[in-house]
Amino acid sequence: MEVDVISCECGGEIVLAPPVTRVENVSFIYPENLSDIAVSKEEVSPQRILELIQNSFIPMRLVLLLNQISELQFDKKISIPLTAHYRIKDTNDEVRIFFEYAFKSKHELVIFACITDTRYKSSDLVSAVSLPMILRDVKNNISEDFTPEEVIRRTELRDWKVTPFTKTRELENLDSLERIFSIFGGME
């Protein structure tokens, strides 16, 4: 395979940086009584959930470093993990995040992140048996021309609350998922 090399006036090769994945809008899907299930209110704050997801992405510094190895050709690739695993050191519990995504345009993609946590046990939560089926349904429907809301309606999560899409920069002022409804509208 032949690769076009871009050179600068000095005669050296220009290595293009890979695209930056930036989460701009976010919607949350959660069970009705999440505040009763959660260990602490901070754990399920919109900002904390977004941080957990964004911390799962490969750090940009590492992507830029790998990009310097020209054989890897990261300059046109977006890196999104399939899964991320965290262990809570105090309790030895696990938090896992599963990702599905689809490109909506040349510069826009939709990412579906599903968070599981072994600390929580409730019949309102999705079982480990159901999760692969939900992820399969999301994967099949997210690549179609369905809106994110329509994708959710086609899964077992259809009875869960879905917040309106919110700009990520506005999440730091919100202390709960329910607060999104009161500020940005939508039906609870």
C-alpha positions as CSV (number, residue, x, y, z in Angstrom):
1,M,0.0,0.0,0.0
2,E,1.4,3.4,-1.0
3,V,1.1,6.3,1.4
4,D,1.1,9.9,0.3
5,V,3.8,11.7,2.3
6,I,3.4,15.4,3.0
7,S,6.6,17.4,3.2
8,C,7.3,20.8,4.6
9,E,9.6,23.4,3.0
10,C,12.5,22.2,5.2
11,G,12.4,18.8,3.4
12,G,11.1,16.9,6.5
13,E,8.0,14.8,6.6
14,I,4.9,16.4,8.2
15,V,3.0,14.0,10.5
16,L,-0.6,14.9,10.7
17,A,-2.2,14.6,14.2
18,P,-5.2,12.3,14.6
19,P,-8.7,13.8,15.0
20,V,-9.8,14.7,18.5
21,T,-12.9,12.9,19.9
22,R,-14.9,15.5,21.8
23,V,-18.2,14.8,23.5
24,E,-20.4,17.8,22.9
25,N,-23.9,16.7,23.7
26,V,-25.0,14.0,26.0
27,S,-28.3,12.3,27.0
28,F,-28.6,9.9,29.9
29,I,-30.8,6.7,30.2
30,Y,-31.4,5.4,33.7
31,P,-34.0,3.5,35.7
32,E,-36.8,5.3,37.5
33,N,-35.4,4.9,41.1
34,L,-31.7,5.3,40.4
35,S,-31.3,7.7,43.4
36,D,-32.6,4.9,45.7
37,I,-30.2,2.3,44.2
38,A,-27.0,4.4,44.1
39,V,-24.5,4.3,46.9
40,S,-24.0,8.1,46.8
41,K,-25.5,11.0,44.9
42,E,-22.1,12.1,43.6
43,E,-21.6,8.7,41.9
44,V,-24.6,9.3,39.6
45,S,-24.1,13.0,39.0
46,P,-24.1,13.8,35.3
47,Q,-20.6,15.3,35.5
48,R,-19.2,12.2,37.3
49,I,-20.8,9.8,34.7
50,L,-19.4,11.9,31.8
51,E,-15.9,11.9,33.5
52,L,-16.0,8.1,33.9
53,I,-16.8,7.7,30.2
54,Q,-14.3,10.3,29.0
55,N,-11.5,8.8,31.1
56,S,-12.1,5.5,29.2
57,F,-10.9,7.1,26.0
58,I,-7.2,6.7,25.1
59,P,-5.4,9.9,26.4
60,M,-4.6,12.3,23.5
61,R,-1.0,12.5,24.5
62,L,-0.6,8.7,24.0
63,V,-2.4,8.8,20.7
64,L,-0.1,11.7,19.5
65,L,2.9,9.7,20.7
66,L,1.8,6.5,18.8
67,N,1.0,8.7,15.8
68,Q,4.8,9.5,15.6
69,I,5.3,5.8,14.5
70,S,4.4,6.4,10.9
71,E,3.6,2.8,10.2
72,L,0.6,2.9,12.5
73,Q,-1.0,5.8,10.5
74,F,-3.2,7.2,13.3
75,D,-3.6,10.5,11.5
76,K,-7.1,9.6,10.1
77,K,-8.3,7.2,12.8
78,I,-10.6,7.9,15.7
79,S,-9.9,5.6,18.7
80,I,-12.9,4.6,20.8
81,P,-12.6,1.7,23.2
82,L,-15.0,-1.3,23.1
83,T,-14.8,-1.8,26.9
84,A,-13.2,-0.2,29.8
85,H,-12.7,-1.8,33.2
86,Y,-12.3,0.0,36.6
87,R,-11.8,-1.7,40.0
88,I,-12.9,0.1,43.2
89,K,-10.0,-0.4,45.5
90,D,-12.0,-0.2,48.8
91,T,-14.5,-2.9,47.9
92,N,-12.8,-4.7,45.0
93,D,-16.0,-4.2,42.9
94,E,-15.9,-3.6,39.2
95,V,-17.2,-0.8,37.0
96,R,-17.3,-1.7,33.3
97,I,-18.2,0.5,30.4
98,F,-19.2,-0.9,27.1
99,F,-19.2,1.3,23.9
100,E,-21.1,1.1,20.7
101,Y,-20.9,3.9,18.1
102,A,-21.8,4.9,14.6
103,F,-20.8,7.8,12.3
104,K,-23.7,10.2,11.5
105,S,-21.6,12.4,9.2
106,K,-17.9,13.0,8.3
107,H,-17.4,15.0,11.6
108,E,-20.1,13.6,13.9
109,L,-20.6,10.2,15.5
110,V,-23.0,8.9,18.1
111,I,-21.5,7.0,21.0
112,F,-23.6,4.7,23.3
113,A,-21.9,4.0,26.6
114,C,-23.4,1.4,29.0
115,I,-22.0,1.4,32.6
116,T,-22.3,-1.6,34.8
117,D,-21.3,-1.7,38.5
118,T,-21.1,-4.8,40.7
119,R,-22.0,-2.8,43.8
120,Y,-25.6,-2.4,42.7
121,K,-28.2,-5.1,43.0
122,S,-31.8,-4.2,42.0
123,S,-34.5,-5.8,39.8
124,D,-34.8,-2.4,38.1
125,L,-31.3,-2.8,36.6
126,V,-30.4,-4.7,33.5
127,S,-29.1,-8.3,34.2
128,A,-25.8,-9.6,32.9
129,V,-27.9,-11.9,30.6
130,S,-29.8,-9.0,29.0
131,L,-26.9,-6.7,28.5
132,P,-25.4,-8.5,25.4
133,M,-28.8,-8.4,23.7
134,I,-29.3,-4.7,24.5
135,L,-25.8,-3.9,23.1
136,R,-26.6,-6.0,20.0
137,D,-29.9,-4.1,19.5
138,V,-28.1,-0.8,20.0
139,K,-25.4,-1.7,17.6
140,N,-27.9,-2.8,14.9
141,N,-30.1,0.3,15.3
142,I,-27.5,3.0,16.0
143,S,-26.1,2.6,12.5
144,E,-29.5,3.0,10.9
145,D,-31.2,6.4,10.5
146,F,-32.9,6.1,13.9
147,T,-32.7,8.9,16.4
148,P,-31.0,8.0,19.7
149,E,-34.5,8.0,21.4
150,E,-35.8,5.5,18.7
151,V,-32.8,3.3,19.3
152,I,-33.6,3.1,23.0
153,R,-37.3,2.4,22.4
154,R,-36.2,-0.7,20.4
155,T,-34.4,-2.2,23.5
156,E,-35.2,-3.4,27.0
157,L,-34.4,0.1,28.2
158,R,-37.6,1.5,26.7
159,D,-39.2,2.0,30.1
160,W,-36.2,3.9,31.5
161,K,-36.0,7.7,31.8
162,V,-34.2,9.4,28.9
163,T,-33.0,13.0,29.5
164,P,-33.0,15.6,26.7
165,F,-29.6,16.1,25.0
166,T,-27.6,18.6,27.0
167,K,-24.3,20.4,26.2
168,T,-21.5,18.8,28.2
169,R,-20.2,22.2,29.4
170,E,-23.6,22.7,31.2
171,L,-23.3,19.4,33.2
172,E,-20.9,20.8,35.9
173,N,-23.8,23.0,37.2
174,L,-26.2,19.9,37.5
175,D,-26.1,17.8,40.6
176,S,-28.5,15.1,39.5
177,L,-29.9,13.5,36.4
178,E,-33.4,14.6,37.4
179,R,-32.3,18.2,37.4
180,I,-31.7,18.0,33.6
181,F,-35.5,17.6,33.1
182,S,-36.3,20.7,35.1
183,I,-33.8,22.9,33.4
184,F,-33.9,21.6,29.8
185,G,-37.4,20.4,29.5
186,G,-38.5,17.0,28.4
187,M,-40.8,14.5,30.0
188,E,-39.6,12.5,33.0
